[in-house]
Amino acid sequence: MPREIDVSTLQEWLAQRKPVTVLDIRSPEDREQWWIPGSIHADAYESLKAGDAGGLYTLTLPQHQPVVTICGSGRMSLKAAEALEARGFSALSLQGGMKAWSLAWNTAARLFGAVEIIQVRRVGKGCLSYLVLSGGEAAVIDASLDPDVYLSLAQAGGASIRYVLDTHIHADHLSRARRLVESASGAELILPKQNRAHFLYTPVTDGDILPMRGTSIEVLSTPGHTGESVSYLVPNVGVFAGDTLFLNGVGRPDLHADGGEAATRAHMLSGSIIKLTALDAQLLLFPGHTSEPVPFNGELLTASLGIVASRLKGWLKSEGEFVNRLLARIPPSPPNYALISQLNESGEWPDSDPTDLEAGANRCAIS
């Protein structure tokens, strides 16, 4: 029986750039939704399901390094690993498949004078969260991973977590903000002011300032993706825009909204994009998501607001053109977004493993 490898071990191998071949055996349609950067593809899932591993017996693969086979949930990948073992390869099946991989993560970091920004990339889902470290204090923005991830990163940076902030009520993943506050002694939970959340938090509105040693965080109201969406500005560094503005697109305005409400939000989003792109062009944009899997390369996913504004130049000719273009490009809704939103509003945590609930691409951006 082929051995299995868990997500944390494969994550560590990739982060350390250990020689390994990752073989994705899913259908092209499934792989198109999300994949592991650098993986090799062989459309073998259906044939393996039918008991035919013939294609894997002739597949050309690098020699003298382990092969990790990947499928959706880790069952057919075991059969693939078995076929490769029969050819003499050291083959391992990813335990839990791409569903489990949704919790894999890596980081990239950069210093801006006395302020350090750590981008925490949930590589199997596309969620981007952040730590802002300054003067021995840390703020965590849009936490989407286990609290221990952020606690460990803050500790390694010599900081204690002072603030845990969400930019809005998320619909594509379960917010870990409340759980992080419960684990981080003395941390304050910050959310934009709204009527959706049914738990205790500190509400913030446009223009509020959250002081930190050596820097501060300013709240910018940027509605449109949701009615309550805000962005967080760190002076001389950049703006953390959640799902309002991305590196190559903007947020969707339609979740939990009928056609009329989606149009209203699209008009609001137009104003929010203009507000953000009117800031200092040298400031960096730190988005809340990426639409493609993140490689283990340590390179920060960011761009200056000037560059982002130039990419969206065709969108911003007029408010009417922006709204029409946006509403014409609405993608399919994220899986389980209604239940995820409900849980994030209530602050409850599901009794079962959240990987099934959070499986699938984030689908938050329109480009």
Residue frames as qw, qx, qy, qz and C-alpha x, y, z in Angstrom:
[[0.000, 0.889, 0.458, 0.000, 0.00, 0.00, 0.00],
 [0.398, 0.532, -0.052, 0.746, 1.53, 3.38, -0.98],
 [0.342, -0.396, -0.468, 0.712, 2.31, 5.77, 1.80],
 [0.054, 0.893, 0.380, 0.233, 0.58, 9.09, 2.29],
 [0.390, 0.065, -0.189, 0.899, 2.03, 12.52, 2.89],
 [0.079, -0.776, -0.553, 0.292, 0.16, 15.17, 4.86],
 [0.263, 0.907, 0.193, 0.266, -0.34, 18.78, 3.82],
 [0.343, -0.913, 0.200, 0.099, 2.11, 20.24, 6.35],
 [0.706, -0.300, 0.490, 0.414, 4.94, 17.97, 5.16],
 [0.563, 0.511, 0.445, 0.473, 4.40, 18.76, 1.47],
 [0.004, -0.986, -0.103, -0.128, 4.11, 22.44, 2.35],
 [0.522, -0.743, 0.331, 0.257, 7.47, 22.21, 4.16],
 [0.720, 0.040, 0.508, 0.472, 9.10, 20.39, 1.23],
 [0.402, 0.744, 0.350, 0.403, 7.96, 23.04, -1.23],
 [0.200, -0.979, 0.040, -0.019, 9.00, 25.88, 1.07],
 [0.578, -0.598, 0.463, 0.307, 12.46, 24.29, 1.41],
 [0.528, 0.659, -0.387, -0.371, 12.58, 23.68, -2.36],
 [0.545, -0.260, 0.797, 0.027, 13.18, 20.00, -1.82],
 [0.254, 0.223, -0.733, -0.591, 13.28, 18.07, -5.11],
 [0.397, 0.261, 0.818, -0.324, 9.81, 16.56, -5.53],
 [0.143, -0.111, -0.651, -0.738, 7.45, 15.90, -8.41],
 [0.392, 0.280, 0.563, -0.672, 3.84, 16.82, -7.73],
 [0.054, -0.083, -0.829, -0.550, 1.55, 14.89, -10.08],
 [0.456, 0.226, 0.325, -0.797, -2.03, 16.12, -10.41],
 [0.122, 0.088, 0.942, 0.299, -4.27, 13.36, -11.81],
 [0.333, 0.542, 0.541, -0.551, -7.58, 15.27, -11.84],
 [0.499, 0.639, 0.523, 0.264, -9.56, 16.16, -14.93],
 [0.343, 0.256, 0.118, 0.896, -8.53, 19.32, -16.80],
 [0.278, -0.700, -0.336, -0.565, -11.78, 20.97, -15.65],
 [0.695, -0.668, -0.241, 0.114, -11.08, 20.27, -11.98],
 [0.672, -0.153, -0.013, 0.725, -7.45, 21.33, -12.28],
 [0.195, 0.548, 0.239, 0.777, -8.45, 24.59, -13.93],
 [0.435, -0.818, -0.290, -0.242, -10.28, 25.63, -10.74],
 [0.362, -0.843, 0.379, -0.118, -7.15, 25.40, -8.54],
 [0.913, 0.233, -0.263, 0.208, -3.80, 23.65, -8.70],
 [0.659, -0.643, 0.129, 0.370, -0.42, 23.43, -6.99],
 [0.307, 0.889, -0.298, -0.166, 2.18, 25.65, -8.72],
 [0.011, 0.608, -0.787, -0.104, 4.87, 23.61, -10.44],
 [0.684, 0.011, 0.699, -0.208, 2.76, 20.45, -10.53],
 [0.089, 0.171, -0.805, -0.561, 2.63, 18.14, -13.55],
 [0.672, 0.167, 0.263, -0.672, -0.77, 17.16, -14.92],
 [0.095, 0.067, -0.940, -0.320, -1.93, 13.76, -16.15],
 [0.635, -0.052, -0.028, -0.770, -5.63, 13.34, -16.90],
 [0.338, 0.137, -0.931, 0.010, -5.89, 9.94, -15.21],
 [0.379, -0.099, 0.575, -0.718, -8.70, 10.25, -12.67],
 [0.797, 0.167, 0.033, -0.580, -11.51, 8.63, -14.69],
 [0.716, 0.331, -0.610, -0.081, -9.32, 5.83, -16.05],
 [0.125, 0.258, -0.822, 0.493, -8.07, 5.02, -12.54],
 [0.555, -0.013, 0.407, -0.725, -11.64, 5.05, -11.30],
 [0.864, 0.257, -0.164, -0.401, -12.42, 2.47, -14.00],
 [0.885, -0.297, 0.347, 0.088, -9.47, 0.32, -12.91],
 [0.781, 0.485, 0.096, 0.380, -7.10, 1.30, -15.73],
 [0.384, -0.831, 0.153, 0.373, -3.76, 2.81, -14.77],
 [0.812, 0.311, 0.287, 0.402, -2.19, 2.27, -18.18],
 [0.291, 0.889, 0.014, 0.353, -1.43, 5.91, -18.84],
 [0.416, -0.852, 0.305, -0.090, 0.64, 6.16, -15.67],
 [0.885, -0.179, 0.346, 0.257, 2.80, 3.20, -16.69],
 [0.663, 0.408, 0.261, 0.571, 4.16, 5.16, -19.67],
 [0.055, -0.989, -0.097, -0.101, 4.18, 8.67, -18.22],
 [0.634, 0.347, -0.266, 0.638, 7.60, 10.33, -18.31],
 [0.460, -0.878, -0.088, -0.098, 8.57, 11.68, -14.89],
 [0.122, 0.777, -0.548, 0.284, 11.81, 12.93, -13.32],
 [0.844, -0.063, -0.512, 0.146, 13.86, 10.12, -11.83],
 [0.572, 0.011, -0.507, 0.645, 15.47, 9.87, -8.39],
 [0.119, -0.135, 0.338, -0.924, 13.01, 12.11, -6.51],
 [0.206, 0.333, 0.851, -0.350, 9.73, 11.37, -4.75],
 [0.180, -0.282, -0.548, -0.767, 6.45, 11.75, -6.61],
 [0.193, 0.263, 0.650, -0.687, 3.42, 13.10, -4.73],
 [0.044, -0.350, -0.768, -0.534, 0.12, 12.27, -6.41],
 [0.176, 0.196, 0.335, -0.905, -2.85, 14.62, -6.06],
 [0.104, -0.453, -0.759, -0.456, -6.59, 14.25, -6.61],
 [0.297, -0.629, -0.187, -0.694, -9.64, 15.96, -5.16],
 [0.677, -0.606, 0.111, -0.403, -9.95, 14.09, -1.88],
 [0.181, -0.613, 0.759, -0.125, -7.00, 11.69, -1.75],
 [0.839, 0.011, 0.499, -0.218, -8.60, 8.43, -2.88],
 [0.838, 0.540, 0.057, 0.055, -7.73, 8.01, -6.58],
 [0.176, 0.844, -0.483, 0.149, -4.30, 9.48, -5.88],
 [0.627, -0.418, 0.647, -0.116, -3.59, 6.37, -3.79],
 [0.873, 0.316, 0.370, 0.038, -4.21, 4.23, -6.88],
 [0.492, 0.841, -0.181, 0.131, -1.96, 6.51, -8.89],
 [0.226, -0.755, 0.598, -0.145, 0.80, 6.19, -6.30],
 [0.817, -0.122, 0.561, -0.059, 0.42, 2.41, -6.38],
 [0.800, 0.573, 0.146, 0.099, 0.87, 2.36, -10.16],
 [0.268, 0.870, -0.360, 0.203, 3.97, 4.53, -9.90],
 [0.545, -0.571, 0.601, -0.128, 5.42, 2.38, -7.13],
 [0.906, 0.167, 0.388, 0.027, 5.08, -0.57, -9.48],
 [0.629, 0.733, -0.073, 0.249, 7.37, 1.35, -11.87],
 [0.742, -0.024, -0.275, 0.611, 9.96, 1.82, -9.13],
 [0.031, 0.633, -0.060, 0.771, 9.16, 5.39, -8.12],
 [0.210, -0.236, -0.684, 0.658, 9.03, 6.52, -4.51],
 [0.205, -0.450, -0.457, -0.739, 5.38, 7.57, -4.63],
 [0.047, -0.270, -0.669, 0.691, 3.26, 9.26, -1.99],
 [0.081, -0.635, -0.630, -0.440, -0.41, 10.25, -2.07],
 [0.039, -0.287, 0.246, -0.925, -1.44, 13.63, -0.65],
 [0.126, -0.373, -0.861, 0.322, -3.69, 12.86, 2.30],
 [0.130, 0.672, 0.478, -0.551, -7.06, 14.56, 1.85],
 [0.482, 0.498, 0.511, 0.509, -6.21, 15.76, -1.66],
 [0.175, 0.411, 0.130, 0.885, -6.89, 19.28, -2.82],
 [0.474, -0.749, -0.343, -0.311, -9.59, 19.71, -0.18],
 [0.725, -0.557, -0.139, 0.380, -6.95, 19.36, 2.53],
 [0.558, 0.129, 0.120, 0.811, -4.51, 21.45, 0.51],
 [0.037, -0.819, -0.312, -0.479, -6.89, 24.41, 0.85],
 [0.543, -0.837, -0.044, 0.050, -5.29, 25.02, 4.27],
 [0.771, 0.006, 0.047, 0.635, -1.69, 25.05, 2.98],
 [0.010, -0.997, -0.069, 0.040, 0.11, 28.37, 3.33],
 [0.708, 0.074, -0.057, 0.700, 3.35, 30.23, 2.83],
 [0.196, -0.887, -0.187, 0.375, 4.63, 33.73, 3.59],
 [0.538, 0.465, 0.056, 0.701, 6.44, 36.68, 2.08],
 [0.393, -0.799, -0.267, 0.369, 7.72, 39.65, 4.06],
 [0.457, 0.541, 0.040, 0.705, 9.22, 43.10, 3.55],
 [0.386, -0.529, -0.342, 0.674, 10.54, 45.86, 5.80],
 [0.165, 0.786, 0.259, 0.536, 9.38, 49.45, 5.36],
 [0.057, -0.664, 0.373, -0.646, 11.65, 51.29, 7.77],
 [0.197, -0.246, 0.784, -0.535, 10.54, 50.19, 11.23],
 [0.755, 0.142, 0.274, -0.578, 7.37, 48.51, 9.90],
 [0.078, -0.192, 0.938, 0.279, 7.39, 44.91, 8.71],
 [0.744, 0.184, -0.005, -0.643, 4.59, 43.51, 6.56],
 [0.229, -0.147, 0.959, 0.082, 4.15, 39.74, 6.49],
 [0.658, 0.173, -0.270, -0.681, 1.82, 38.46, 3.78],
 [0.425, -0.096, 0.883, -0.177, 0.34, 35.08, 4.74],
 [0.492, 0.265, -0.488, -0.670, -0.83, 33.30, 1.61],
 [0.703, 0.037, 0.647, -0.292, -3.35, 30.50, 1.88],
 [0.026, 0.401, -0.694, -0.598, -1.99, 28.94, -1.28],
 [0.090, 0.201, 0.957, 0.191, -4.69, 26.33, -1.77],
 [0.085, 0.723, 0.657, -0.196, -7.48, 28.90, -1.58],
 [0.326, 0.555, 0.235, 0.729, -6.03, 32.24, -2.64],
 [0.370, -0.894, -0.244, -0.061, -6.82, 34.04, 0.62],
 [0.490, 0.392, -0.296, 0.720, -4.25, 36.66, 1.62],
 [0.502, -0.831, -0.239, 0.011, -3.94, 37.82, 5.22],
 [0.395, 0.659, -0.259, 0.586, -1.39, 40.10, 6.82],
 [0.608, -0.613, -0.286, 0.414, 0.60, 40.94, 9.90],
 [0.204, 0.838, -0.103, 0.496, 1.69, 44.52, 10.42],
 [0.765, -0.405, -0.279, 0.417, 4.57, 44.55, 12.92],
 [0.227, 0.707, -0.127, 0.658, 5.95, 47.71, 14.50],
 [0.151, -0.581, 0.444, -0.666, 7.56, 48.48, 17.85],
 [0.020, -0.096, 0.934, -0.344, 6.89, 45.04, 19.29],
 [0.537, 0.315, 0.493, -0.608, 3.18, 45.17, 18.38],
 [0.082, 0.028, 0.847, 0.525, 1.30, 43.37, 15.63],
 [0.590, 0.313, 0.212, -0.714, -2.00, 43.82, 13.83],
 [0.296, 0.057, 0.914, 0.271, -3.50, 40.87, 11.93],
 [0.449, 0.361, -0.072, -0.814, -5.74, 41.64, 8.96],
 [0.792, 0.240, -0.251, -0.502, -8.27, 39.16, 7.49],
 [0.272, -0.378, 0.878, -0.116, -7.10, 36.04, 9.34],
 [0.812, 0.190, -0.243, -0.496, -8.07, 32.92, 7.37],
 [0.658, 0.216, -0.707, 0.144, -5.82, 30.28, 8.96],
 [0.718, -0.471, -0.480, 0.180, -5.45, 28.65, 12.35],
 [0.267, -0.956, 0.050, -0.108, -4.62, 31.17, 15.10],
 [0.784, -0.440, 0.248, 0.361, -1.32, 29.39, 15.81],
 [0.651, 0.453, 0.236, 0.561, -0.02, 30.50, 12.41],
 [0.067, 0.858, 0.045, 0.507, -0.36, 34.18, 13.31],
 [0.633, -0.765, 0.115, -0.031, 0.73, 33.73, 16.92],
 [0.853, -0.150, 0.227, 0.446, 3.91, 31.97, 15.79],
 [0.505, 0.571, 0.178, 0.622, 4.69, 34.59, 13.14],
 [0.203, -0.910, 0.002, -0.362, 4.15, 37.44, 15.62],
 [0.766, -0.605, 0.170, 0.139, 6.33, 35.73, 18.22],
 [0.799, 0.118, 0.219, 0.548, 9.08, 35.14, 15.67],
 [0.289, 0.684, 0.128, 0.657, 8.93, 38.86, 14.88],
 [0.338, -0.061, -0.500, 0.795, 9.24, 39.79, 18.55],
 [0.283, -0.212, -0.067, -0.933, 5.71, 41.18, 18.71],
 [0.173, 0.310, 0.854, -0.381, 2.48, 40.62, 20.58],
 [0.018, 0.457, 0.672, 0.582, -0.83, 40.91, 18.74],
 [0.056, 0.210, 0.360, -0.907, -2.65, 44.14, 19.63],
 [0.559, 0.356, 0.063, -0.746, -5.36, 44.23, 16.94],
 [0.329, 0.135, 0.895, 0.269, -7.19, 41.60, 14.89],
 [0.334, 0.462, 0.007, -0.821, -9.05, 43.23, 12.01],
 [0.476, 0.365, 0.761, 0.247, -11.43, 42.07, 9.31],
 [0.022, -0.090, 0.305, 0.948, -12.09, 44.27, 6.29],
 [0.597, -0.039, -0.213, -0.772, -15.67, 42.94, 5.93],
 [0.762, -0.071, 0.555, -0.326, -17.89, 39.94, 6.63],
 [0.040, 0.395, -0.812, -0.428, -16.31, 37.28, 4.44],
 [0.823, 0.208, 0.113, -0.516, -18.27, 34.94, 2.18],
 [0.751, 0.442, -0.482, -0.097, -15.63, 32.63, 0.71],
 [0.573, 0.130, -0.711, 0.386, -13.86, 31.47, 3.87],
 [0.593, -0.701, -0.394, 0.053, -14.45, 31.26, 7.60],
 [0.058, 0.818, -0.301, 0.487, -12.93, 34.20, 9.42],
 [0.742, -0.168, -0.527, 0.379, -10.48, 33.12, 12.11],
 [0.056, 0.603, -0.194, 0.772, -10.52, 36.60, 13.70],
 [0.659, -0.586, 0.063, -0.468, -12.61, 35.73, 16.78],
 [0.965, -0.173, -0.132, 0.145, -10.66, 32.53, 17.41],
 [0.590, 0.380, -0.251, 0.667, -7.39, 34.44, 17.12],
 [0.209, -0.653, 0.183, -0.705, -8.54, 37.07, 19.63],
 [0.857, -0.453, -0.020, -0.245, -9.47, 34.29, 22.06],
 [0.928, -0.018, -0.110, 0.356, -5.92, 32.90, 21.72],
 [0.453, 0.409, -0.145, 0.779, -4.01, 36.20, 21.75],
 [0.392, -0.602, -0.516, 0.467, -4.05, 37.70, 25.24],
 [0.140, -0.619, -0.127, 0.762, -5.16, 41.32, 25.21],
 [0.164, 0.085, 0.602, 0.777, -5.87, 41.52, 21.46],
 [0.346, 0.446, 0.320, -0.761, -8.78, 43.71, 20.31],
 [0.406, 0.363, 0.784, 0.298, -11.23, 42.53, 17.65],
 [0.117, 0.486, -0.065, -0.864, -11.88, 45.26, 15.05],
 [0.349, 0.421, 0.776, 0.315, -14.64, 45.17, 12.41],
 [0.051, -0.205, -0.250, -0.945, -16.26, 47.86, 10.28],
 [0.341, 0.181, 0.525, -0.759, -19.46, 49.18, 11.84],
 [0.422, -0.033, -0.672, -0.608, -22.50, 47.22, 10.55],
 [0.680, -0.191, 0.294, -0.643, -25.57, 45.31, 11.68],
 [0.805, 0.215, -0.502, -0.233, -24.51, 41.87, 10.49],
 [0.452, 0.228, -0.776, 0.375, -22.16, 40.55, 13.20],
 [0.681, -0.579, -0.219, -0.392, -23.83, 39.14, 16.33],
 [0.806, -0.291, -0.287, 0.429, -20.86, 39.13, 18.71],
 [0.298, -0.904, -0.008, 0.305, -18.76, 41.65, 20.59],
 [0.678, 0.237, 0.173, 0.674, -16.23, 43.67, 18.60],
 [0.156, -0.612, -0.067, 0.773, -14.94, 47.22, 18.35],
 [0.531, 0.705, 0.446, 0.151, -16.65, 48.99, 15.44],
 [0.327, -0.411, 0.210, 0.825, -14.66, 51.39, 13.27],
 [0.453, 0.803, 0.383, -0.063, -15.73, 53.92, 10.64],
 [0.587, 0.626, 0.083, 0.507, -14.12, 56.13, 8.02],
 [0.090, 0.813, -0.219, 0.532, -11.26, 58.22, 9.40],
 [0.777, -0.615, 0.108, -0.073, -10.75, 56.28, 12.63],
 [0.362, 0.674, -0.605, 0.219, -7.09, 55.84, 13.64],
 [0.930, -0.353, -0.094, 0.028, -5.75, 52.76, 15.42],
 [0.015, -0.870, 0.483, -0.099, -2.43, 53.70, 17.09],
 [0.966, -0.058, -0.113, 0.225, 0.55, 51.35, 17.16],
 [0.504, -0.702, 0.244, 0.441, 4.09, 51.91, 18.39],
 [0.349, -0.331, 0.556, 0.677, 5.93, 53.54, 15.51],
 [0.076, -0.129, -0.665, -0.732, 2.96, 53.64, 13.11],
 [0.450, 0.236, 0.477, -0.718, -0.82, 53.67, 12.93],
 [0.158, 0.268, 0.877, 0.366, -3.68, 52.21, 10.92],
 [0.300, 0.233, 0.071, -0.922, -6.29, 54.49, 9.36],
 [0.419, 0.380, 0.820, -0.090, -9.75, 53.18, 8.47],
 [0.187, 0.218, -0.390, -0.875, -11.07, 54.03, 4.99],
 [0.628, 0.343, 0.557, -0.421, -14.71, 53.32, 4.19],
 [0.148, 0.348, -0.691, -0.616, -14.73, 51.49, 0.84],
 [0.638, 0.215, 0.627, -0.393, -18.18, 49.91, 0.36],
 [0.535, 0.465, -0.425, -0.563, -19.31, 48.04, -2.72],
 [0.370, 0.145, -0.917, -0.044, -18.19, 44.44, -2.38],
 [0.319, -0.550, -0.752, 0.172, -20.29, 44.54, 0.78],
 [0.117, -0.891, -0.252, -0.360, -22.06, 47.49, 2.34],
 [0.573, -0.813, 0.055, 0.083, -19.67, 47.59, 5.29],
 [0.860, 0.185, -0.016, 0.475, -16.33, 46.99, 3.51],
 [0.173, -0.958, 0.183, 0.135, -13.38, 49.06, 4.69],
 [0.768, 0.416, -0.268, 0.407, -9.70, 49.28, 3.80],
 [0.624, -0.732, -0.020, 0.274, -6.85, 49.86, 6.24],
 [0.481, 0.792, -0.160, 0.340, -4.11, 52.38, 5.45],
 [0.735, -0.492, -0.013, 0.466, -0.65, 52.18, 7.01],
 [0.145, 0.964, -0.109, -0.193, 1.13, 55.52, 6.36],
 [0.075, 0.763, -0.606, -0.214, 4.13, 55.41, 4.02],
 [0.371, -0.162, 0.911, 0.073, 3.52, 51.72, 3.38],
 [0.195, -0.083, -0.769, -0.603, 0.24, 50.86, 1.72],
 [0.600, -0.058, 0.160, -0.782, -3.43, 50.05, 1.89],
 [0.118, 0.021, 0.991, -0.054, -5.01, 46.70, 2.80],
 [0.407, 0.079, -0.222, -0.882, -8.11, 46.67, 0.62],
 [0.585, 0.104, 0.710, -0.378, -9.73, 43.32, 1.43],
 [0.462, 0.330, 0.775, 0.276, -12.04, 42.35, -1.43],
 [0.234, 0.844, 0.193, -0.442, -12.54, 45.91, -2.71],
 [0.420, 0.824, -0.334, -0.181, -9.52, 46.25, -4.99],
 [0.920, -0.116, 0.306, 0.217, -7.22, 43.57, -6.39],
 [0.392, -0.464, 0.455, 0.651, -3.99, 43.69, -8.37],
 [0.042, -0.017, 0.699, 0.714, -5.82, 43.10, -11.65],
 [0.275, -0.471, -0.704, -0.455, -9.48, 43.68, -10.85],
 [0.300, -0.331, 0.278, -0.850, -12.12, 44.71, -8.38],
 [0.234, 0.057, 0.879, -0.411, -14.51, 43.02, -5.94],
 [0.168, -0.362, -0.791, -0.464, -17.85, 41.57, -6.93],
 [0.228, -0.146, 0.265, -0.926, -20.97, 43.46, -5.73],
 [0.605, -0.111, -0.473, -0.631, -23.62, 40.76, -6.05],
 [0.393, -0.091, -0.887, 0.223, -23.37, 38.34, -3.10],
 [0.099, -0.500, -0.714, 0.480, -26.50, 38.40, -0.93],
 [0.153, 0.460, 0.012, -0.874, -28.00, 40.95, -3.32],
 [0.599, 0.581, 0.550, -0.017, -30.72, 41.00, -5.96],
 [0.560, 0.464, 0.312, 0.611, -30.15, 42.77, -9.27],
 [0.047, -0.920, -0.139, -0.363, -31.11, 46.19, -7.95],
 [0.610, -0.769, 0.155, 0.114, -28.94, 45.92, -4.84],
 [0.793, -0.042, 0.295, 0.530, -26.01, 44.61, -6.92],
 [0.380, 0.682, 0.231, 0.581, -26.29, 47.68, -9.16],
 [0.314, -0.929, -0.012, -0.195, -26.41, 49.97, -6.13],
 [0.753, -0.534, 0.246, 0.297, -23.30, 48.34, -4.70],
 [0.711, 0.301, 0.283, 0.568, -21.56, 48.59, -8.07],
 [0.114, 0.874, 0.089, 0.464, -22.07, 52.36, -8.00],
 [0.568, -0.807, 0.158, -0.019, -20.70, 52.42, -4.43],
 [0.855, -0.165, 0.274, 0.408, -17.72, 50.33, -5.52],
 [0.515, 0.658, 0.156, 0.526, -16.95, 52.80, -8.31],
 [0.173, -0.921, 0.102, -0.334, -16.59, 55.55, -5.73],
 [0.776, -0.569, 0.253, 0.104, -14.46, 53.33, -3.50],
 [0.823, 0.183, 0.228, 0.487, -12.06, 52.47, -6.33],
 [0.274, 0.805, 0.041, 0.525, -11.71, 56.15, -7.20],
 [0.482, -0.847, 0.141, -0.173, -11.05, 56.90, -3.53],
 [0.853, -0.348, 0.280, 0.271, -8.30, 54.29, -3.29],
 [0.717, 0.337, 0.251, 0.556, -6.62, 55.11, -6.59],
 [0.079, 0.913, 0.035, 0.398, -6.58, 58.81, -5.63],
 [0.683, -0.695, 0.132, 0.185, -4.20, 58.03, -2.75],
 [0.108, -0.766, 0.559, 0.299, -0.45, 58.49, -3.14],
 [0.832, 0.423, -0.277, -0.228, 0.47, 56.47, -6.23],
 [0.314, 0.523, -0.758, 0.229, 3.60, 55.13, -4.49],
 [0.586, -0.264, 0.586, -0.493, 1.61, 53.42, -1.76],
 [0.134, 0.129, -0.957, -0.221, 1.37, 49.66, -2.19],
 [0.753, -0.128, -0.113, -0.636, -1.87, 47.75, -2.58],
 [0.068, -0.182, 0.960, -0.200, -2.21, 44.65, -0.41],
 [0.615, -0.102, -0.396, -0.674, -5.25, 42.72, -1.69],
 [0.651, -0.270, 0.524, -0.479, -7.34, 40.22, 0.25],
 [0.877, 0.146, 0.455, -0.048, -7.17, 37.53, -2.43],
 [0.043, 0.482, -0.665, -0.569, -5.33, 36.30, -5.46],
 [0.817, 0.289, 0.035, -0.498, -7.07, 34.48, -8.29],
 [0.787, 0.379, -0.486, 0.014, -4.22, 32.03, -8.92],
 [0.883, -0.396, -0.149, 0.202, -2.30, 29.64, -6.66],
 [0.089, -0.940, 0.324, -0.062, 0.71, 31.19, -4.95],
 [0.807, 0.299, -0.438, 0.259, 4.13, 29.63, -5.53],
 [0.732, -0.624, -0.071, 0.267, 6.53, 29.05, -2.65],
 [0.626, 0.479, 0.005, 0.616, 8.88, 31.81, -3.82],
 [0.446, -0.497, -0.316, 0.674, 8.76, 34.36, -0.99],
 [0.152, 0.173, 0.268, 0.935, 7.81, 37.16, -3.39],
 [0.168, 0.405, 0.510, -0.740, 5.23, 39.61, -2.05],
 [0.186, 0.538, 0.711, 0.412, 2.02, 39.83, -4.06],
 [0.075, -0.788, -0.284, 0.542, 1.61, 43.59, -4.30],
 [0.435, 0.441, 0.335, 0.710, 1.84, 46.54, -6.67],
 [0.087, -0.175, -0.198, 0.961, 1.79, 50.30, -6.32],
 [0.328, 0.637, 0.556, -0.421, -1.58, 52.02, -6.45],
 [0.221, 0.656, -0.305, -0.654, -0.29, 53.89, -9.48],
 [0.054, 0.201, -0.903, -0.375, 0.30, 50.66, -11.38],
 [0.183, 0.378, 0.890, -0.174, -3.04, 49.21, -10.30],
 [0.288, 0.687, 0.251, -0.618, -4.82, 52.40, -11.38],
 [0.202, 0.512, -0.560, -0.619, -3.18, 52.19, -14.81],
 [0.045, 0.034, 0.984, 0.170, -4.36, 48.59, -15.19],
 [0.143, 0.578, 0.765, -0.245, -7.93, 49.71, -14.44],
 [0.005, -0.299, 0.148, 0.943, -7.79, 52.80, -16.65],
 [0.223, -0.146, -0.711, -0.651, -10.34, 51.37, -19.07],
 [0.283, -0.504, -0.806, 0.127, -12.74, 50.72, -16.19],
 [0.248, -0.578, -0.401, 0.666, -12.65, 54.22, -14.79],
 [0.161, 0.259, 0.400, 0.864, -13.67, 56.33, -17.79],
 [0.410, -0.353, -0.055, -0.839, -17.07, 56.92, -16.22],
 [0.418, -0.128, 0.726, -0.530, -19.17, 55.57, -13.37],
 [0.807, 0.286, 0.113, -0.504, -21.77, 54.24, -15.82],
 [0.667, 0.485, -0.557, -0.096, -19.18, 52.37, -17.85],
 [0.004, 0.373, -0.845, 0.383, -17.65, 50.92, -14.68],
 [0.598, 0.016, 0.564, -0.569, -21.04, 49.68, -13.43],
 [0.826, 0.389, -0.098, -0.396, -22.05, 48.19, -16.78],
 [0.503, 0.507, -0.698, 0.053, -18.73, 46.44, -17.21],
 [0.178, -0.300, 0.810, -0.470, -18.81, 45.10, -13.66],
 [0.690, 0.108, 0.458, -0.550, -22.36, 43.72, -13.83],
 [0.783, 0.460, -0.272, -0.317, -21.67, 42.08, -17.19],
 [0.499, 0.461, -0.715, 0.162, -18.78, 40.05, -15.77],
 [0.630, -0.458, 0.421, -0.465, -20.24, 38.55, -12.59],
 [0.316, 0.293, -0.901, -0.054, -18.61, 35.10, -12.09],
 [0.686, -0.343, -0.620, -0.167, -20.28, 32.04, -10.52],
 [0.494, -0.757, 0.169, -0.393, -20.86, 32.43, -6.78],
 [0.084, 0.471, -0.833, 0.277, -18.30, 30.95, -4.37],
 [0.587, -0.211, -0.774, -0.108, -19.33, 27.50, -3.09],
 [0.528, -0.498, -0.629, 0.279, -21.29, 27.54, 0.18],
 [0.197, 0.326, -0.132, 0.915, -21.04, 31.33, 0.43],
 [0.489, -0.583, -0.215, -0.612, -24.45, 31.68, 2.12],
 [0.841, -0.452, -0.288, 0.078, -23.57, 29.29, 4.95],
 [0.634, 0.052, -0.218, 0.740, -20.06, 30.71, 5.32],
 [0.033, -0.489, -0.008, -0.871, -21.48, 34.23, 5.58],
 [0.670, -0.578, -0.262, -0.385, -24.02, 33.06, 8.14],
 [0.834, -0.301, -0.288, 0.362, -21.30, 31.49, 10.29],
 [0.445, 0.192, -0.128, 0.865, -19.14, 34.61, 10.03],
 [0.271, -0.575, -0.126, -0.761, -22.09, 36.77, 11.07],
 [0.779, -0.546, -0.221, -0.217, -22.90, 34.59, 14.06],
 [0.086, -0.739, 0.616, -0.259, -19.29, 34.05, 15.07],
 [0.895, -0.189, 0.358, -0.187, -19.96, 30.32, 15.37],
 [0.054, 0.526, -0.810, -0.255, -17.50, 27.65, 14.29],
 [0.820, 0.074, -0.375, -0.427, -18.76, 24.52, 12.49],
 [0.800, -0.406, 0.406, -0.173, -18.69, 21.25, 14.41],
 [0.926, 0.189, 0.255, 0.204, -17.10, 19.39, 11.48],
 [0.556, -0.213, 0.339, 0.728, -13.86, 19.87, 9.55],
 [0.267, 0.771, 0.134, -0.562, -14.22, 23.14, 7.59],
 [0.218, -0.333, 0.666, 0.631, -12.26, 21.94, 4.55],
 [0.239, 0.434, 0.823, 0.277, -15.37, 20.66, 2.77],
 [0.059, 0.862, 0.421, -0.278, -17.19, 23.91, 3.50],
 [0.071, -0.834, 0.213, 0.505, -14.32, 26.05, 2.22],
 [0.609, 0.005, 0.649, 0.456, -13.35, 23.87, -0.76],
 [0.463, 0.713, 0.453, 0.270, -13.09, 25.57, -4.12],
 [0.398, 0.282, 0.053, 0.871, -11.71, 28.78, -5.59],
 [0.096, -0.402, -0.461, 0.785, -12.51, 32.08, -3.88],
 [0.165, 0.566, 0.646, 0.485, -14.22, 33.76, -6.90],
 [0.193, -0.743, -0.368, 0.524, -14.13, 37.20, -5.30],
 [0.162, -0.487, 0.270, 0.815, -12.54, 39.19, -8.12],
 [0.605, 0.698, 0.382, -0.016, -13.88, 40.57, -11.38],
 [0.348, -0.515, 0.388, 0.680, -11.28, 41.48, -13.98]]
